[in-house]
Amino acid sequence: MLAATLGAVKSTAVPQQSGGTAVDSSQSGQSQPGIRKDKDNKEGRENPKNDRIFLVGPNYGTVEYPTAIYVPLTAKQKFKLGSENVFDRFSVPLAVTLAGISQAKNDDPAWGQGWGAFGKRLAAGYGDAVIGAFMSTGIFPSVTHEDPRYFRRGTGSTRSRALYALKRVVVVRTDSGRDTFNFSEFGGNAAAAAISLTYHSAQDRNFSNFATDYRTQILIDAFTNQAKEFWPDIKRKIFKK
C-alpha cells in the first residue's frame, strides 16, 4: 500500500504551526499569486506544483514553503489529492516492480507462479495503493476534518527537523488549524490493511498479514515524511537552486 497527501479552498486565518513553522495558503503545493511574505518565507517563494522526490516520487501533498495564512482543503480536494498520487505516471511501473518482488518471494503462495499469478499480485498491490491512498488521504481526513498534507518545517537543526517529520506521522493539522492525533494515518491504513485481506487467498487472511501490512505502511509514511522534509535541501545542493 502506498499512501500518500493538495491545496486549498476556503480561507481561514489561524496561528502559526507548532515548531515555529507557519501554515500554508497553497493548493496541493500549487503556486498562487500574492503569496504572503513572513519570517518563514522571506522571499515570498511559491510552492512548486509537483516537485518530485528524487525526481521520481510524486510529491503533491507537501507544502514546501508554508505561509502565515492557512487555508484548509475541501473534501473534494482531499479525494483529488489521493487520486493524484495513485494515478501518477510512476504508480503503475512501481506496482509492476513490487509485484515482481512479490512474485520472486512467492508471497501469497496459493497463487503459485506464472503470468496469471503475477497478474493477481499486480492487481492486489495496485489495489492496496489505491485503497490506502483514498482511505488515508480522502475518506478519513474528510470524516475527521484533518489535513492530509505535510507542512514542511525547513528550518532548524537536522535533528530537530527529523524529529518534527517523525512527529507528523502521529500528529496532524485539523481543518480548523489545530494539531490533533493523526486518526487518518492510523485509522485509514488499518482500514486499508483489513480490506486488503478480502482479495488475498484464504490462507493469507490472518492477523499476522494484517499486522505486517499495517506496520509496513506506517514505516513507509514515516520514511516519506523524512524525504519530504529534506528533499528540497538535497535538491538545492545537487542542482544549485
N, C-alpha and C positions, 0 to 999 in steps of 0.2 A: 504493500500500500504506500502510496505517496500522498502525502498530504500537502498540503500545501496551502496564500494569502493575497486591493483595488481602491479605489478613490472615493470621492466624497459627493454628498448631495446637499442635505440640509445643513445650515450654518449655525453652530453654537459655540460661543467663546468660552473656554474653560482655562483653569490654571495650567502651568507647565507640568509636564510629565515628571514622575519621580526620577531621581538621579540627575537632575539638572538638565534634562532634555525637554525641549519644547515640543508641542504636538503639531499635527500636520493639517494642511489645507489642500493636499493634492488628491487627485483621483487615481487610485491604483498606481501610485508613483508617477502619474502623468503630470506634465508641466501645466501650469496655469499662469495667465498674465497677472501681474501685480502681486506677486508673492511678497508677503510682508517680511521686512528685514528685522532681525533682532540679534541678541548676543550669540545665539546658537547658529545663526545663518546670516552672518555679517554681510556677505556678498549678495544676498538675495538669490542664491543659486536655485535653479529649478530642478525638480525631481525628474530623473530620466523615465521615459515611458516604460521601458523594459530593459534594464541593464542586466545582461545575463551573467550569472555567477560562473567564473572560469570560462566565460564566453560561450557556455553551453546551457547551463541550468536556467530555466525560466525564473524570473525574479519579480513577478508582477506585484506581489504583496508587500514589498519593502518600501518604507518611506525613508529615503536616504538622507534627506535634508529636512528635518521637521521644522515647523514654524510655530509661532505663538498662537495661531488660530487653529482650533481643532474642529474639523467637520466630519461627523460620523457617516457611515455608509448606510444606504437603504438595504432592505432585504434583497432587492433585485441586484444591487451591485455586489453583494456578498456572494450570491449564486454565480454572477458573472465572473468574479474572481476565481472561484473554484473551477469553472469551465475553462477559463483561460489557461490554467495550469495543466489540467488533464488533457486538453485538446491542443496543446502546444505542439509544434512540429517535431520536437525531440521526444515527445512522450511515447510514441509508437516504437521508434528504434530502441528506446530504453526498455520498454516492455518486452521487446523481442530478445534483447540481451539478457534480461533477468529470466525469461522463460528458458533460454538456452542453459543458463547456470542451473536452474531448477531441474531441467532435463538431465544434465550431467550428474547431478546429485541424486537423481531418481526420487525427488520429492513426490509425495502422494503416490507411492509405488503401485497402487491398484490401477493407475492409468497406464502403466507399462512404458514402452518406448515407441519410437517411430513418429511419423508426421502427425498422426491422429492424436497421440499423447502430447506432442509438442503444441498442437493447436489448443488442446484443453488447458495446458499450463499457461499459454499465452493469454487465452480468454480470461482465465481465473486471475492472473496477475494484473491484467489491464482493468478487469472488473474491480479488483481491490483498490487500484489507484483512483478510479472514478468515484466509487462509493466513499472511500476515505476522504477525498477532496470535498465532496459535497456535504458529507456529514460534519467535518471539522471546520469548513470554511463557509458553507451555505446554511444548512439546516440548523445546526446547534447555535451558531452565532446569531441567527435570526430569532430563534426562540429565547435565548438567554440575553439578547441585546449586548453582545460582545463584538469587539472589533478584531477580525482575524489578521489584520496586518501587523507587520513587525516594524516598530518605530525605533530606528537606529539611534544609538547614543552618540557615537562618533567622536567623543572627547574623553579625556582622562587616561589613566594608565591602561596598559594592555590587560592586566589582571582585573581591574575594576570593570572594564568593558566585557571581558569574557564572563565574569560573574553576572553582569547585567543580562547578557544574552541568554545565559543559562536560566536565570530567574524568570525571563519572559516565556519560558515553557510552562511555568506554573502560574504566573500572574499575567493577566491580560487587561487591556483597557476596555471599559464598557462604552456604550454609545453616549453616555452622559459625561464621559471624560474621566471617570474614576477607575482605580485599579481594583481588580477582584480576582478570585481564583479562576483559573482557566478551565471552565467547565467544557468549553468547546474542544479543547485539546484532548482531555482525558475521557469525556463522555462520548465525543464524536468518534474517536479512534476505537473505543470499546465497542460501540455500536457497529462500526465497520468490521471489526475483527469477528464479531458474532455473526453478522450477515455472511461473511466470507465462508464460514463453516458450512452453510447451506448448499453451496455448489461445489464443495470438495467431496471426495469419496467418503463413504460411510466410516471407514476405518480411520480417517483423518479428522473426524468430527469429535474432538475431545478437548478437554480443558487445557491440556498441555500445549496443543497447537494454537488455541486461542490466546493463551498467555504469551507464547513466543511471538506471535504476530503483533500483539498489543505492545509488548515491551520493545520490539524492534522498531515500530513506528515512532514511539516516544523518543527513542535514542536517535533515530534519523532526524526528527524535528529539532532535537537539541543540537545536533551537529549542524543542521541547516541554519539555525539561528547564529551560530558562530560564523558561518560563511557569509551570511547577510551582514553581520556587523563589520567584518574585517575585509571583505572583498573590495570595497572602494579604496582602501589603503593599499592593498596589493596591486590593484589596477593602476593607481597613480604611480607606484614605484616602477611597474613594468612598462607602462606606456607614457610615463612622464606627463600625465594630465589628470 
